[in-house]
Amino acid sequence: MVTPLRNRASGTEDSTASLRYSAAWKTTELSIADTRAAVRTLLVRAGHEPDGRSAQDAQLVVSELVTNALRHAPGPGQLVLEVLPDAALLRITVRDGCPDPPEPRTPNPRRIGGHGLILVTRLCERLHTVPLDDGKQIIAHLRLGAASA
């Protein structure tokens, strides 16, 4: 189930409301390309350039976190994206059914894969895991550049 991009205060043009997007999945049917497109669209609605650094960083972070959830915790999951009212911060929440927190792998330039979480921690202002009764929730705060007028 995918919730269309919308203003949290639906039907209003309230500049104090957050812009939100959410998607939920039962197994592994969520498209990573669709999540990247959703981030781009959400950031454009918030006044950010679609090909700017903020949009590229956000797409990478979302792609990595959702891919990890699909790969390591197949089953029900959820993605929630929220651009805060000042358009300077993107909150990314990925929920999955595995209780184990993500573990960054030791950097190894010869290894293919396993570098995503390291990139995410470097790009995000804050990254933390919240244990839940039925899994975990990973919350990333990504500072965005200034939105264009």
ChimeraX commands (.cxc) that place a marker at each C-alpha (Angstrom):
marker #1 position 0.00,0.00,0.00 radius 0.5
marker #1 position 1.36,3.38,-1.00 radius 0.5
marker #1 position -0.01,6.67,0.31 radius 0.5
marker #1 position 0.26,9.42,-2.29 radius 0.5
marker #1 position 2.41,12.42,-1.59 radius 0.5
marker #1 position 0.34,14.89,0.34 radius 0.5
marker #1 position 0.45,17.74,2.74 radius 0.5
marker #1 position -0.20,16.50,6.25 radius 0.5
marker #1 position -2.96,19.10,6.61 radius 0.5
marker #1 position -4.79,17.72,3.57 radius 0.5
marker #1 position -6.53,20.22,1.38 radius 0.5
marker #1 position -4.81,23.23,2.91 radius 0.5
marker #1 position -1.79,25.26,1.97 radius 0.5
marker #1 position -0.57,25.55,5.54 radius 0.5
marker #1 position 3.13,26.47,5.50 radius 0.5
marker #1 position 3.52,25.08,9.02 radius 0.5
marker #1 position 2.49,21.57,7.97 radius 0.5
marker #1 position 4.94,18.82,7.05 radius 0.5
marker #1 position 4.94,17.14,3.65 radius 0.5
marker #1 position 4.63,13.35,4.00 radius 0.5
marker #1 position 4.80,10.15,2.00 radius 0.5
marker #1 position 4.32,6.60,3.21 radius 0.5
marker #1 position 4.45,3.13,1.72 radius 0.5
marker #1 position 3.86,-0.24,3.35 radius 0.5
marker #1 position 4.72,-3.69,2.06 radius 0.5
marker #1 position 3.89,-7.28,3.01 radius 0.5
marker #1 position 6.86,-9.06,1.46 radius 0.5
marker #1 position 9.48,-7.78,-0.98 radius 0.5
marker #1 position 7.23,-6.22,-3.61 radius 0.5
marker #1 position 8.24,-2.61,-2.90 radius 0.5
marker #1 position 10.17,-1.02,-5.76 radius 0.5
marker #1 position 13.37,0.77,-4.76 radius 0.5
marker #1 position 13.03,2.90,-7.90 radius 0.5
marker #1 position 9.59,4.00,-6.71 radius 0.5
marker #1 position 10.96,5.00,-3.31 radius 0.5
marker #1 position 13.67,7.10,-4.99 radius 0.5
marker #1 position 11.05,8.75,-7.19 radius 0.5
marker #1 position 8.90,9.47,-4.12 radius 0.5
marker #1 position 11.82,11.18,-2.35 radius 0.5
marker #1 position 12.56,13.29,-5.42 radius 0.5
marker #1 position 8.91,14.30,-5.80 radius 0.5
marker #1 position 8.53,15.10,-2.11 radius 0.5
marker #1 position 11.65,17.28,-2.11 radius 0.5
marker #1 position 10.56,19.12,-5.27 radius 0.5
marker #1 position 7.23,19.90,-3.58 radius 0.5
marker #1 position 9.24,21.27,-0.65 radius 0.5
marker #1 position 11.23,23.56,-2.98 radius 0.5
marker #1 position 14.40,21.52,-3.52 radius 0.5
marker #1 position 16.01,20.91,-6.90 radius 0.5
marker #1 position 15.32,17.36,-8.18 radius 0.5
marker #1 position 18.95,16.83,-9.21 radius 0.5
marker #1 position 20.51,18.77,-6.34 radius 0.5
marker #1 position 22.79,17.32,-3.71 radius 0.5
marker #1 position 19.99,17.08,-1.11 radius 0.5
marker #1 position 17.79,15.04,-3.43 radius 0.5
marker #1 position 20.64,12.74,-4.41 radius 0.5
marker #1 position 21.70,12.16,-0.79 radius 0.5
marker #1 position 18.09,11.54,0.25 radius 0.5
marker #1 position 17.58,9.02,-2.54 radius 0.5
marker #1 position 20.73,7.16,-1.53 radius 0.5
marker #1 position 19.75,7.03,2.15 radius 0.5
marker #1 position 16.19,5.85,1.44 radius 0.5
marker #1 position 17.40,3.30,-1.09 radius 0.5
marker #1 position 19.94,1.85,1.35 radius 0.5
marker #1 position 17.58,1.69,4.34 radius 0.5
marker #1 position 14.70,0.14,2.39 radius 0.5
marker #1 position 17.00,-2.31,0.59 radius 0.5
marker #1 position 18.39,-3.43,3.96 radius 0.5
marker #1 position 14.87,-3.92,5.33 radius 0.5
marker #1 position 13.82,-5.94,2.28 radius 0.5
marker #1 position 17.02,-7.99,2.22 radius 0.5
marker #1 position 17.50,-8.69,5.93 radius 0.5
marker #1 position 13.94,-8.61,7.28 radius 0.5
marker #1 position 11.62,-9.81,4.52 radius 0.5
marker #1 position 8.03,-9.46,5.52 radius 0.5
marker #1 position 5.88,-6.53,6.53 radius 0.5
marker #1 position 7.55,-3.15,6.48 radius 0.5
marker #1 position 6.87,0.53,6.17 radius 0.5
marker #1 position 8.58,3.65,4.86 radius 0.5
marker #1 position 7.57,7.13,6.01 radius 0.5
marker #1 position 9.18,10.27,4.60 radius 0.5
marker #1 position 8.53,13.64,6.19 radius 0.5
marker #1 position 9.91,17.02,5.16 radius 0.5
marker #1 position 9.60,19.31,8.17 radius 0.5
marker #1 position 7.81,22.66,7.70 radius 0.5
marker #1 position 10.98,24.72,7.16 radius 0.5
marker #1 position 12.05,22.26,4.38 radius 0.5
marker #1 position 15.49,21.98,5.99 radius 0.5
marker #1 position 15.18,18.43,7.36 radius 0.5
marker #1 position 13.97,15.13,5.94 radius 0.5
marker #1 position 12.95,12.49,8.48 radius 0.5
marker #1 position 13.15,8.98,7.04 radius 0.5
marker #1 position 11.55,6.15,9.01 radius 0.5
marker #1 position 11.85,2.51,7.94 radius 0.5
marker #1 position 10.06,-0.13,9.97 radius 0.5
marker #1 position 10.61,-3.87,9.61 radius 0.5
marker #1 position 9.89,-7.10,11.46 radius 0.5
marker #1 position 13.43,-8.01,12.51 radius 0.5
marker #1 position 14.38,-7.01,16.07 radius 0.5
marker #1 position 18.13,-6.95,15.35 radius 0.5
marker #1 position 19.62,-3.46,14.96 radius 0.5
marker #1 position 21.61,-2.81,11.79 radius 0.5
marker #1 position 25.32,-3.50,12.14 radius 0.5
marker #1 position 27.80,-1.59,9.99 radius 0.5
marker #1 position 30.33,-3.91,8.40 radius 0.5
marker #1 position 34.03,-3.32,8.64 radius 0.5
marker #1 position 35.10,-1.25,5.62 radius 0.5
marker #1 position 36.72,-3.36,2.92 radius 0.5
marker #1 position 37.38,-1.73,-0.47 radius 0.5
marker #1 position 37.71,-5.19,-2.08 radius 0.5
marker #1 position 34.22,-6.29,-1.00 radius 0.5
marker #1 position 31.20,-5.74,-3.22 radius 0.5
marker #1 position 28.35,-4.50,-1.06 radius 0.5
marker #1 position 28.14,-3.95,2.66 radius 0.5
marker #1 position 29.05,-0.25,2.50 radius 0.5
marker #1 position 25.55,1.27,2.54 radius 0.5
marker #1 position 25.12,1.73,6.27 radius 0.5
marker #1 position 28.50,3.47,6.48 radius 0.5
marker #1 position 27.36,5.92,3.78 radius 0.5
marker #1 position 24.03,6.46,5.54 radius 0.5
marker #1 position 25.70,7.30,8.85 radius 0.5
marker #1 position 28.03,9.77,7.12 radius 0.5
marker #1 position 25.23,11.52,5.23 radius 0.5
marker #1 position 22.71,11.74,8.06 radius 0.5
marker #1 position 22.77,14.16,10.93 radius 0.5
marker #1 position 21.25,11.49,13.14 radius 0.5
marker #1 position 20.50,7.78,12.76 radius 0.5
marker #1 position 18.95,5.69,15.50 radius 0.5
marker #1 position 17.06,2.47,15.98 radius 0.5
marker #1 position 13.92,2.12,18.08 radius 0.5
marker #1 position 13.15,-1.44,19.23 radius 0.5
marker #1 position 9.51,-2.46,18.84 radius 0.5
marker #1 position 7.55,-5.48,20.06 radius 0.5
marker #1 position 7.34,-6.76,16.49 radius 0.5
marker #1 position 10.66,-5.57,15.03 radius 0.5
marker #1 position 12.38,-2.21,14.85 radius 0.5
marker #1 position 12.13,1.25,13.43 radius 0.5
marker #1 position 15.14,3.02,11.96 radius 0.5
marker #1 position 14.92,6.80,11.92 radius 0.5
marker #1 position 17.32,8.92,9.92 radius 0.5
marker #1 position 17.48,12.71,9.96 radius 0.5
marker #1 position 18.96,14.15,6.80 radius 0.5
marker #1 position 19.77,17.86,6.77 radius 0.5
marker #1 position 18.73,19.39,3.46 radius 0.5
marker #1 position 20.28,22.39,1.76 radius 0.5
marker #1 position 18.29,25.57,1.44 radius 0.5
marker #1 position 15.10,25.20,-0.58 radius 0.5
marker #1 position 14.75,27.42,-3.63 radius 0.5
marker #1 position 12.14,30.14,-3.49 radius 0.5
marker link #1:1,2 radius 0.2
marker link #1:2,3 radius 0.2
marker link #1:3,4 radius 0.2
marker link #1:4,5 radius 0.2
marker link #1:5,6 radius 0.2
marker link #1:6,7 radius 0.2
marker link #1:7,8 radius 0.2
marker link #1:8,9 radius 0.2
marker link #1:9,10 radius 0.2
marker link #1:10,11 radius 0.2
marker link #1:11,12 radius 0.2
marker link #1:12,13 radius 0.2
marker link #1:13,14 radius 0.2
marker link #1:14,15 radius 0.2
marker link #1:15,16 radius 0.2
marker link #1:16,17 radius 0.2
marker link #1:17,18 radius 0.2
marker link #1:18,19 radius 0.2
marker link #1:19,20 radius 0.2
marker link #1:20,21 radius 0.2
marker link #1:21,22 radius 0.2
marker link #1:22,23 radius 0.2
marker link #1:23,24 radius 0.2
marker link #1:24,25 radius 0.2
marker link #1:25,26 radius 0.2
marker link #1:26,27 radius 0.2
marker link #1:27,28 radius 0.2
marker link #1:28,29 radius 0.2
marker link #1:29,30 radius 0.2
marker link #1:30,31 radius 0.2
marker link #1:31,32 radius 0.2
marker link #1:32,33 radius 0.2
marker link #1:33,34 radius 0.2
marker link #1:34,35 radius 0.2
marker link #1:35,36 radius 0.2
marker link #1:36,37 radius 0.2
marker link #1:37,38 radius 0.2
marker link #1:38,39 radius 0.2
marker link #1:39,40 radius 0.2
marker link #1:40,41 radius 0.2
marker link #1:41,42 radius 0.2
marker link #1:42,43 radius 0.2
marker link #1:43,44 radius 0.2
marker link #1:44,45 radius 0.2
marker link #1:45,46 radius 0.2
marker link #1:46,47 radius 0.2
marker link #1:47,48 radius 0.2
marker link #1:48,49 radius 0.2
marker link #1:49,50 radius 0.2
marker link #1:50,51 radius 0.2
marker link #1:51,52 radius 0.2
marker link #1:52,53 radius 0.2
marker link #1:53,54 radius 0.2
marker link #1:54,55 radius 0.2
marker link #1:55,56 radius 0.2
marker link #1:56,57 radius 0.2
marker link #1:57,58 radius 0.2
marker link #1:58,59 radius 0.2
marker link #1:59,60 radius 0.2
marker link #1:60,61 radius 0.2
marker link #1:61,62 radius 0.2
marker link #1:62,63 radius 0.2
marker link #1:63,64 radius 0.2
marker link #1:64,65 radius 0.2
marker link #1:65,66 radius 0.2
marker link #1:66,67 radius 0.2
marker link #1:67,68 radius 0.2
marker link #1:68,69 radius 0.2
marker link #1:69,70 radius 0.2
marker link #1:70,71 radius 0.2
marker link #1:71,72 radius 0.2
marker link #1:72,73 radius 0.2
marker link #1:73,74 radius 0.2
marker link #1:74,75 radius 0.2
marker link #1:75,76 radius 0.2
marker link #1:76,77 radius 0.2
marker link #1:77,78 radius 0.2
marker link #1:78,79 radius 0.2
marker link #1:79,80 radius 0.2
marker link #1:80,81 radius 0.2
marker link #1:81,82 radius 0.2
marker link #1:82,83 radius 0.2
marker link #1:83,84 radius 0.2
marker link #1:84,85 radius 0.2
marker link #1:85,86 radius 0.2
marker link #1:86,87 radius 0.2
marker link #1:87,88 radius 0.2
marker link #1:88,89 radius 0.2
marker link #1:89,90 radius 0.2
marker link #1:90,91 radius 0.2
marker link #1:91,92 radius 0.2
marker link #1:92,93 radius 0.2
marker link #1:93,94 radius 0.2
marker link #1:94,95 radius 0.2
marker link #1:95,96 radius 0.2
marker link #1:96,97 radius 0.2
marker link #1:97,98 radius 0.2
marker link #1:98,99 radius 0.2
marker link #1:99,100 radius 0.2
marker link #1:100,101 radius 0.2
marker link #1:101,102 radius 0.2
marker link #1:102,103 radius 0.2
marker link #1:103,104 radius 0.2
marker link #1:104,105 radius 0.2
marker link #1:105,106 radius 0.2
marker link #1:106,107 radius 0.2
marker link #1:107,108 radius 0.2
marker link #1:108,109 radius 0.2
marker link #1:109,110 radius 0.2
marker link #1:110,111 radius 0.2
marker link #1:111,112 radius 0.2
marker link #1:112,113 radius 0.2
marker link #1:113,114 radius 0.2
marker link #1:114,115 radius 0.2
marker link #1:115,116 radius 0.2
marker link #1:116,117 radius 0.2
marker link #1:117,118 radius 0.2
marker link #1:118,119 radius 0.2
marker link #1:119,120 radius 0.2
marker link #1:120,121 radius 0.2
marker link #1:121,122 radius 0.2
marker link #1:122,123 radius 0.2
marker link #1:123,124 radius 0.2
marker link #1:124,125 radius 0.2
marker link #1:125,126 radius 0.2
marker link #1:126,127 radius 0.2
marker link #1:127,128 radius 0.2
marker link #1:128,129 radius 0.2
marker link #1:129,130 radius 0.2
marker link #1:130,131 radius 0.2
marker link #1:131,132 radius 0.2
marker link #1:132,133 radius 0.2
marker link #1:133,134 radius 0.2
marker link #1:134,135 radius 0.2
marker link #1:135,136 radius 0.2
marker link #1:136,137 radius 0.2
marker link #1:137,138 radius 0.2
marker link #1:138,139 radius 0.2
marker link #1:139,140 radius 0.2
marker link #1:140,141 radius 0.2
marker link #1:141,142 radius 0.2
marker link #1:142,143 radius 0.2
marker link #1:143,144 radius 0.2
marker link #1:144,145 radius 0.2
marker link #1:145,146 radius 0.2
marker link #1:146,147 radius 0.2
marker link #1:147,148 radius 0.2
marker link #1:148,149 radius 0.2
view
